[in-house]
Amino acid sequence: MAADLPLALSINFAKKSKTISLTLFNRPEPTVAAIPLELQFQYDPTTPYAPIHEKVDDRNQRIKQHYWNLWNLDATATKGMAALNIADEFEGESVTITEDEIEQFCRVVGIEGEAYKKNFKGGMQVPMDFAIKLGWKSIMKPIFPNAIDGDLLKLVHLSNGFRVLPGAPTLLPGDLVSSTSRIESVTNSDSGKTVSVKGTVFLESRAGDKGKAAQAKVAVLEVSSSFLYRGKFTDYAQTFSRIESPTYAVDVATPEILAVLQSKEWFQWDNDEAPLAQGTTLHFKTESHYVYADKSSYSKVDVTGGAYIITREQKLEIKVATIEYSSEGEGVTKGDPVVEYLKRHGKPLEQPALFESGGYALNTEGQCTFRTPATNDDYSKTSGDTNPIHTNPYFAALAALPGTITHGMHSSARTRRFVEQVAAANVGSRVSKYSVGFTAMCLPDHAMEVRLRHIGMTTTGNKLIKVDTIDLDSDSAVVLTGTAEIAQAPTAYVFTGQGSQEPGMGMELYNNSAVARAVWDQADEHLGEVYGFSILEIVRTNPKEKTVHFGGLKGQATRQKYVSSIFTFNFGSACDSSSPPRDQQLTRNSLARWR
């Protein structure tokens, strides 16, 4: 029987060199050959108090090589691990999305929506979490460059996020996709070394495009992850951050503001024939690159970007100035003069409006629960993350973990499932952004509860949802926390029939048909209870303006939920959110559409 068991560990002693080799074998799948990890120890009888000690000269490189082979990160053997640089753009492989893989992934992470099953009448969809599988190799390569010298066995996944890129097509089974990534930051802290990565998933071709002229690949999804190497690090020369600042609006309202801005060496106006004039509002978009001298100061700061004006007619963004700053030659510095100027003189745009009340719960206690799997084998196989700390107790013990821990990405997907079900009404495409941090490790077979709270609105009208997952079996410890942005479902009031809309339309039928009158009255009662206006009054009198008081019990509940938000109701346009909903202006064009 023993001969049939897979080899897990072997120990060899070389008498001549007095070297002990301890080799652990990791087999991600039964059909795959075991991948060895060799740890080396030196036996020295002249030091009886500690005759055996580990050889650490190339230990981290040996462990890195093990993971590089385990994840098969260089399948084409075109660029090995030793050639990687922290400034590289890292490439993944081109893969074709299959229906079987989608169904398998959804089964493992508990996604039950009909849209993710074969033969779905609207066409099978791809869940957002599937992007980590598509971009796995490009996302993981950034932790391997030689400049990032850390013990991969002590690697912790800190955070994960997905963002649907504006105007991107929806991924479908049969699509050929690829991915790239780059390192956004490498920083040292008291906890260890953090590596933050941003990746992009591209659509290369559709299943039905075979034989057609090649089209340029399209960016579809953005994937963000950060990882922590536990330990103590002082190699600040290899640490940096690349930070994209929010857009700042600077109102050049006075001659003094104009003179101060023009005096900045980093601000270059692009058109001398049309100089910057007082009264202009500029939108600044910048990206800063910091190289650290120590934990709180920089050896170099570079800032690039531009200033833009928005034309009133076409509402187009036109670049009018170039932003360029470098601290090279100035020695160690503590700050970023460009960003500090913008913070003092500008106003950040596109910031969410948070409810003064703190928002309200979307789900009841006990409604959204799951259990972590008793074994992590299934997720390892279906996701591509075959890190043995999740499946092999020897590797988990070597990493000083309490046991084989649940994948953070598994908990992330399980949590996002409830975000989609509850906050997005089972419509996956409405989840436009999802970002969470892993605050504690999850152990197998633990009861988890997801809590969702609507806490505000984005400037684009999306709902901002607070997400928390707690471990009910570990004193309700929060193991995952973050936010999601949910696009609101469009709602329209439409009048069936032919012809243009006009005052009094439908009222003849209202007066002559009891059935039609009942439908009108039901709609009028609902709108009166919730929003405080009468659709019958609007049709009959055709008002140009209408102040809406959210009335009735339902209206009062709405006011309490959105007390700090603004909802502008427009007939024929999307809803904007920026003032209290107690008194709203209602402008009539033709059709009422509320988002």
C-alpha positions in Angstrom: 0.0 0.0 0.0 2.8 2.4 0.9 4.2 2.1 -2.6 1.0 3.5 -4.0 1.2 6.7 -1.9 2.6 9.8 -3.6 6.0 11.0 -2.4 5.6 14.0 -0.1 9.0 14.6 1.4 12.5 13.2 1.2 15.7 13.8 3.3 19.2 13.1 2.1 22.6 13.7 3.8 25.8 14.2 1.9 28.6 13.1 4.3 31.4 14.7 2.3 29.9 18.2 2.3 27.8 17.6 5.5 24.8 19.0 3.6 21.3 18.0 4.4 18.8 18.3 1.6 15.1 18.3 2.6 12.9 18.2 -0.5 9.1 18.7 -0.5 7.1 17.5 -3.4 4.0 19.4 -4.6 1.7 17.7 -7.1 -1.0 20.2 -8.1 -2.9 17.5 -10.0 -2.7 13.6 -9.9 -1.8 13.5 -13.6 1.0 16.1 -13.2 4.5 15.2 -12.2 5.5 16.3 -8.7 7.3 19.7 -8.6 10.2 19.6 -6.0 11.3 22.3 -3.6 14.7 21.7 -2.1 15.7 23.3 1.2 19.3 22.9 2.2 20.9 22.7 5.6 24.5 22.6 6.8 25.6 20.2 9.5 28.5 21.6 11.6 29.5 19.5 14.6 32.0 22.2 15.8 29.0 24.2 16.9 27.2 21.8 19.3 24.7 24.4 20.5 23.3 24.7 16.9 24.9 22.0 14.7 22.3 22.3 11.9 21.4 25.6 10.3 19.7 26.4 7.0 21.7 27.6 4.0 20.1 30.9 3.0 22.3 32.3 0.3 20.0 31.4 -2.6 17.0 30.2 -0.6 14.6 32.8 -1.9 15.6 32.2 -5.5 15.1 28.4 -5.0 11.6 29.0 -3.6 10.8 31.5 -6.4 11.9 29.0 -9.0 9.6 26.4 -7.5 6.6 28.7 -7.8 7.6 29.8 -11.3 7.6 26.1 -12.4 4.5 25.4 -10.4 2.5 28.1 -12.1 4.1 27.4 -15.5 4.6 31.1 -15.9 6.8 30.8 -19.0 5.2 28.2 -21.1 6.9 29.4 -24.3 10.3 29.6 -22.6 10.9 33.0 -24.3 11.7 35.0 -21.2 12.8 33.3 -18.0 12.4 34.5 -14.5 16.0 35.9 -14.3 15.3 38.3 -17.1 12.4 40.1 -15.4 12.7 43.7 -14.4 10.4 45.7 -12.1 9.9 48.3 -14.9 8.6 45.7 -17.4 5.2 45.2 -18.8 4.4 41.6 -18.0 2.6 39.5 -20.5 0.2 36.6 -19.9 -0.8 34.0 -22.5 -3.7 34.1 -25.0 -6.5 31.8 -23.8 -9.9 31.0 -25.2 -12.9 31.2 -22.8 -14.9 28.0 -22.7 -18.4 27.2 -21.5 -17.2 24.2 -19.5 -14.6 26.4 -17.6 -17.2 29.0 -16.8 -19.6 26.4 -15.4 -16.8 24.7 -13.4 -15.6 28.0 -11.9 -19.1 29.1 -11.0 -19.8 25.7 -9.3 -16.7 25.9 -7.2 -17.3 29.5 -6.0 -21.0 29.1 -5.6 -22.3 31.4 -8.4 -25.7 30.1 -9.2 -27.1 32.7 -11.7 -28.8 31.3 -14.8 -26.8 33.7 -16.9 -23.7 31.6 -16.2 -25.1 28.3 -17.5 -25.0 26.8 -20.9 -28.0 27.4 -23.1 -29.0 30.5 -21.3 -31.6 32.2 -23.5 -29.7 35.5 -23.5 -26.4 33.9 -24.2 -24.0 32.5 -21.6 -22.1 35.2 -19.7 -18.7 35.4 -18.0 -18.6 36.3 -14.3 -16.4 39.2 -13.3 -14.3 37.0 -10.9 -13.3 34.8 -13.9 -10.9 37.6 -14.9 -8.4 36.5 -12.3 -8.2 33.2 -14.1 -7.8 34.9 -17.4 -5.1 37.2 -16.2 -3.4 34.9 -13.6 0.0 34.6 -15.3 0.5 38.3 -16.0 -0.7 39.2 -12.5 1.7 36.9 -10.8 4.9 37.5 -12.8 5.5 40.9 -11.1 6.4 39.3 -7.8 9.4 37.4 -9.4 11.9 40.0 -10.5 15.3 39.8 -8.7 14.9 43.3 -7.3 12.0 42.0 -5.2 13.9 39.7 -2.8 11.4 38.0 -0.6 10.3 34.6 0.7 7.4 33.5 -1.5 6.3 31.1 1.2 5.6 34.2 3.3 3.6 35.9 0.6 0.1 37.2 1.6 -2.6 38.3 -0.8 -3.7 41.7 0.5 -6.3 43.0 -1.9 -8.1 42.3 -5.1 -10.2 44.4 -7.5 -12.0 44.4 -10.8 -13.2 47.3 -12.9 -15.1 47.1 -16.2 -13.5 49.6 -18.5 -15.8 52.3 -20.1 -17.4 51.2 -23.4 -15.8 47.7 -23.2 -17.6 44.8 -24.9 -18.9 42.0 -22.8 -16.8 38.8 -22.8 -18.5 35.7 -24.1 -17.6 32.0 -24.4 -15.4 31.4 -27.4 -13.6 34.8 -27.0 -9.8 34.8 -27.3 -8.3 37.0 -24.6 -4.9 38.0 -23.4 -3.5 40.1 -20.5 -0.7 42.4 -19.5 0.3 43.9 -16.2 2.7 46.3 -14.6 3.9 47.0 -11.1 2.3 50.1 -9.6 4.3 50.2 -6.4 6.9 48.3 -4.3 7.0 49.7 -0.7 8.5 48.7 2.6 6.6 48.9 5.9 6.9 47.5 9.4 4.8 44.5 8.2 7.0 43.7 5.2 7.3 44.5 1.5 4.1 45.3 -0.5 3.9 44.8 -4.3 0.9 46.3 -6.0 0.0 45.2 -9.5 -2.5 46.5 -12.1 -3.4 44.2 -15.0 -5.6 44.5 -18.1 -7.6 41.8 -19.9 -7.9 42.3 -23.6 -10.4 40.9 -26.1 -8.3 39.7 -29.1 -11.0 38.1 -31.2 -14.5 36.7 -31.2 -15.3 33.0 -31.9 -17.1 34.0 -35.1 -14.3 36.2 -36.4 -12.2 33.4 -37.9 -11.2 34.3 -41.4 -12.0 38.0 -41.0 -9.5 40.8 -41.0 -7.6 41.1 -37.7 -9.0 43.8 -35.4 -7.0 45.6 -32.8 -7.4 44.1 -29.4 -9.7 45.9 -27.0 -9.1 46.5 -23.3 -12.1 45.0 -21.4 -11.3 44.6 -17.7 -8.8 46.0 -15.2 -7.6 43.7 -12.5 -5.7 45.0 -9.4 -4.0 43.0 -6.7 -1.5 43.7 -4.0 0.8 41.2 -2.2 2.8 41.4 1.0 6.1 39.6 1.6 6.1 39.2 5.4 9.5 40.2 7.0 11.8 43.1 7.5 13.2 45.0 4.5 15.5 48.0 4.2 16.3 48.0 0.5 14.6 51.3 -0.2 16.5 52.0 -3.4 14.4 49.3 -5.1 11.0 50.7 -3.8 8.7 53.1 -5.7 5.1 54.1 -6.1 3.3 55.1 -9.2 0.1 57.1 -8.2 -2.5 58.5 -10.5 -4.1 61.5 -8.7 -7.8 62.3 -8.9 -8.7 65.0 -11.4 -8.5 68.4 -9.8 -10.4 71.5 -11.0 -8.6 74.8 -10.5 -10.6 78.0 -10.9 -8.3 80.8 -12.1 -10.6 83.4 -10.6 -8.2 86.2 -9.7 -5.0 87.8 -11.1 -3.2 86.4 -8.0 -4.1 82.8 -8.8 -3.2 83.3 -12.4 0.2 84.7 -11.5 1.0 81.9 -9.0 0.1 79.2 -11.5 2.2 80.8 -14.3 5.2 81.1 -11.9 5.3 77.3 -11.5 8.2 75.7 -13.4 6.3 72.5 -13.8 3.4 74.3 -15.6 3.9 74.9 -19.4 1.1 76.6 -21.4 0.9 74.9 -24.8 -0.4 77.8 -26.9 1.4 81.2 -26.5 -0.9 82.8 -29.1 -3.9 82.2 -26.8 -2.5 82.8 -23.3 -4.2 81.6 -20.1 -6.9 84.1 -19.1 -8.5 84.9 -15.8 -11.8 83.2 -15.3 -10.7 79.9 -16.9 -11.3 76.6 -15.1 -8.6 74.0 -15.6 -8.9 70.3 -15.0 -5.5 68.8 -14.0 -4.7 65.1 -14.6 -1.4 63.9 -13.2 0.6 60.8 -12.4 3.4 60.9 -9.9 6.3 58.5 -9.7 8.1 58.3 -6.3 11.4 56.5 -5.6 11.9 56.1 -1.9 14.9 57.1 0.2 13.4 55.7 3.4 10.0 54.9 4.8 8.8 58.6 4.7 10.9 60.4 2.2 11.8 60.2 -1.5 15.1 60.2 -3.4 13.3 61.2 -6.5 9.9 62.6 -7.5 8.6 62.7 -11.2 5.2 64.1 -12.1 3.7 64.1 -15.6 0.3 65.1 -16.9 -1.7 67.9 -18.4 -4.3 70.6 -17.8 -7.5 70.6 -19.8 -10.5 72.9 -20.5 -14.0 71.6 -21.1 -15.7 73.3 -24.1 -19.3 74.3 -23.3 -20.6 73.6 -26.8 -19.4 70.0 -27.5 -18.4 69.3 -23.9 -15.0 68.1 -25.2 -11.9 67.9 -23.1 -9.0 69.9 -24.8 -5.4 69.7 -23.5 -4.0 73.3 -23.0 -1.0 72.8 -20.8 1.7 70.2 -20.0 2.7 69.2 -16.5 6.3 68.1 -16.0 8.3 68.0 -12.8 11.4 66.2 -11.6 13.2 66.5 -8.3 16.4 65.0 -9.8 19.5 66.7 -8.4 17.6 68.2 -5.4 18.5 65.4 -3.0 16.0 63.8 -0.6 12.6 65.3 -0.5 9.5 64.9 1.6 6.7 65.9 -0.7 5.2 66.3 -4.2 4.9 70.1 -5.1 2.5 69.5 -7.9 0.0 67.5 -5.9 0.4 69.8 -2.9 -0.5 72.8 -5.1 -3.5 71.0 -6.4 -4.7 70.1 -3.0 -4.4 73.7 -1.8 -5.9 75.5 -4.9 -8.0 72.8 -6.5 -11.1 70.7 -5.9 -11.0 66.9 -6.5 -13.7 65.8 -9.0 -15.5 62.6 -9.4 -15.6 62.0 -5.6 -18.6 59.9 -4.3 -21.4 61.5 -2.3 -21.7 59.7 1.0 -25.0 59.6 2.8 -24.9 61.6 6.0 -26.8 58.9 7.8 -24.1 56.3 7.0 -26.5 54.5 4.5 -28.7 51.5 5.1 -28.4 47.7 5.1 -29.3 45.9 1.9 -29.6 42.5 3.4 -31.0 41.1 6.6 -29.0 39.1 9.2 -28.4 35.5 8.0 -29.6 36.2 4.5 -26.1 36.0 2.8 -24.0 33.2 4.2 -21.6 30.6 3.0 -19.1 28.1 4.3 -15.4 28.0 3.3 -14.6 24.7 1.6 -13.3 21.8 3.6 -10.7 21.3 1.0 -9.2 23.9 -1.4 -8.3 21.4 -4.2 -11.3 22.3 -6.4 -10.5 26.0 -6.4 -6.8 25.4 -6.9 -7.5 23.4 -10.0 -10.2 25.6 -11.6 -8.6 29.0 -10.9 -4.9 28.2 -11.7 -3.8 29.3 -8.2 -2.1 26.0 -7.2 -0.1 27.6 -4.3 0.5 24.6 -2.0 -0.1 26.6 1.2 -3.8 26.1 0.3 -3.6 22.3 -0.3 -0.5 20.9 1.2 -0.2 20.8 5.0 3.7 20.5 4.8 3.9 23.7 2.9 1.4 25.4 5.2 3.5 24.4 8.2 6.7 25.6 6.5 5.0 29.0 5.9 4.1 29.1 9.7 0.3 29.0 8.9 -2.3 27.4 11.2 -3.3 25.0 8.4 -4.1 25.0 4.7 -5.9 28.4 4.4 -8.8 29.2 2.0 -7.8 31.2 -1.1 -8.5 34.9 -0.7 -9.9 34.9 -4.2 -12.4 32.2 -3.3 -13.8 34.3 -0.5 -13.8 37.3 -2.8 -15.8 35.5 -5.5 -18.2 34.1 -2.9 -18.8 37.6 -1.5 -19.2 39.2 -4.9 -21.9 36.6 -5.7 -24.1 38.3 -3.0 -23.2 41.7 -4.3 -24.6 40.7 -7.7 -27.6 38.9 -6.3 -28.7 41.5 -3.8 -27.4 44.9 -4.9 -27.6 44.3 -8.7 -30.8 42.2 -8.8 -29.0 39.3 -10.3 -27.7 41.3 -13.3 -24.0 40.8 -13.4 -23.3 43.6 -16.0 -24.5 46.2 -13.4 -21.5 45.5 -11.2 -19.0 47.9 -12.8 -16.4 47.9 -10.0 -15.5 45.6 -7.1 -12.6 46.1 -4.8 -11.8 44.3 -1.5 -9.0 43.9 1.0 -8.3 40.6 2.8 -8.0 41.6 6.5 -7.7 38.1 8.1 -7.1 34.5 6.9 -9.9 32.1 6.3 -9.7 28.6 7.6 -11.5 25.6 6.0 -15.1 24.8 6.9 -15.9 28.1 8.6 -19.3 29.8 8.5 -19.1 33.3 6.8 -21.7 36.1 6.5 -21.7 38.9 3.9 -23.1 42.2 5.0 -24.0 44.8 2.3 -24.7 48.5 2.9 -25.7 51.3 0.5 -23.5 54.1 1.6 -23.5 56.7 -1.2 -23.6 57.5 -4.9 -20.9 58.1 -7.5 -20.9 61.1 -9.8 -22.0 58.8 -12.6 -25.1 57.8 -10.7 -23.9 54.4 -9.6 -24.7 53.1 -6.2 -21.7 52.8 -3.8 -22.0 49.6 -1.7 -20.0 48.8 1.4 -19.0 45.1 1.6 -18.0 43.2 4.7 -17.5 39.4 5.2 -17.2 38.2 8.7 -16.1 34.8 10.1 -19.0 33.6 12.4 -16.8 30.8 13.8 -14.0 33.2 14.8 -15.7 35.8 17.0 -17.2 37.6 14.0 -13.8 38.7 12.8 -13.9 40.7 9.6 -12.0 38.7 6.9 -12.8 40.8 3.9 -13.9 44.4 3.4 -14.3 46.7 0.4 -16.7 48.5 -1.9 -18.6 47.9 -5.1 -20.2 50.2 -7.6 -23.5 49.2 -9.1 -25.1 50.8 -12.2 -28.7 51.5 -11.6 -31.3 49.7 -13.7 -32.9 52.1 -16.2 -36.6 52.8 -15.7 -38.9 54.4 -18.3 -42.4 55.6 -18.4 -43.7 55.0 -21.9 -47.0 55.5 -23.6 -47.9 52.8 -26.1 -49.4 53.5 -29.4 -48.6 55.6 -32.4 -48.0 59.3 -32.9 -46.3 62.1 -31.0 -46.9 62.8 -27.3 -49.2 65.7 -26.5 -51.1 67.1 -23.5 -54.1 65.0 -22.6 -53.0 61.9 -24.5 -54.7 58.8 -23.3 -57.4 60.8 -21.4 -60.2 59.9 -23.8 -59.6 56.3 -23.2 -59.3 57.0 -19.5 -62.8 58.6 -19.5 -64.4 55.8 -21.6 -62.7 52.6 -20.4 -62.9 51.3 -16.8 -59.9 49.0 -17.5 -57.7 51.8 -18.8 -58.8 54.0 -16.0 -57.8 51.4 -13.4 -54.3 51.1 -15.0 -53.9 54.9 -14.9 -55.1 55.2 -11.4 -52.8 52.4 -10.1 -49.8 54.1 -11.7 -50.9 57.5 -10.3 -51.3 56.1 -6.8 -47.9 54.5 -6.8 -46.1 57.6 -8.1 -47.9 59.7 -5.5 -47.0 57.4 -2.6 -43.3 57.1 -3.6 -42.4 60.4 -5.3 -45.2 62.7 -4.4 -46.4 63.7 -7.9 -49.4 62.8 -10.1 -48.8 61.4 -13.6 -52.4 62.3 -14.4 -51.8 66.0 -13.6 -48.7 66.0 -15.8 -50.6 64.5 -18.8 -53.6 66.8 -18.3 -51.8 70.2 -17.6 -48.4 69.7 -19.3 -46.4 71.7 -16.6 -43.0 73.1 -17.6 -41.7 72.7 -14.0 -42.7 70.5 -11.1 -41.5 70.5 -7.5 -41.7 67.0 -6.2 -42.1 66.2 -2.5 -41.4 62.6 -1.6 -44.6 61.9 0.2 -46.4 59.0 2.0 -44.8 56.3 4.0 -42.7 55.0 1.0 -41.6 58.5 0.2 -40.5 59.2 3.8 -38.4 56.0 3.7 -36.8 57.2 0.5 -35.9 60.6 2.0 -34.3 58.8 5.0 -32.1 56.7 2.7 -31.0 59.4 0.4 -31.0 62.4 2.8 -27.5 63.6 1.6 -28.0 62.8 -2.1 -29.4 64.7 -5.1 -31.7 63.1 -7.6 -32.7 65.3 -10.6 -35.6 63.7 -12.4 -35.5 64.4 -16.2 -38.1 63.4 -18.7 -36.0 62.0 -21.6 -32.6 62.0 -19.8 -30.6 60.1 -17.3 -30.8 60.9 -13.6 -28.1 63.1 -12.0 -27.4 62.8 -8.3 -26.3 65.8 -6.3 -28.9 67.6 -4.0 -31.4 66.5 -1.2 -34.5 64.8 -2.7 -37.0 66.7 -0.5 -37.6 69.3 -3.2 -36.8 68.3 -6.7 -37.2 70.0 -10.0 -39.1 68.0 -12.6 -38.5 69.1 -16.2 -40.8 67.7 -18.9 -39.5 66.9 -22.3 -41.2 63.9 -23.8 -40.7 60.6 -22.0 -39.8 60.1 -18.3 -36.8 58.0 -17.7 -35.2 57.7 -14.3 -32.0 55.9 -13.6 
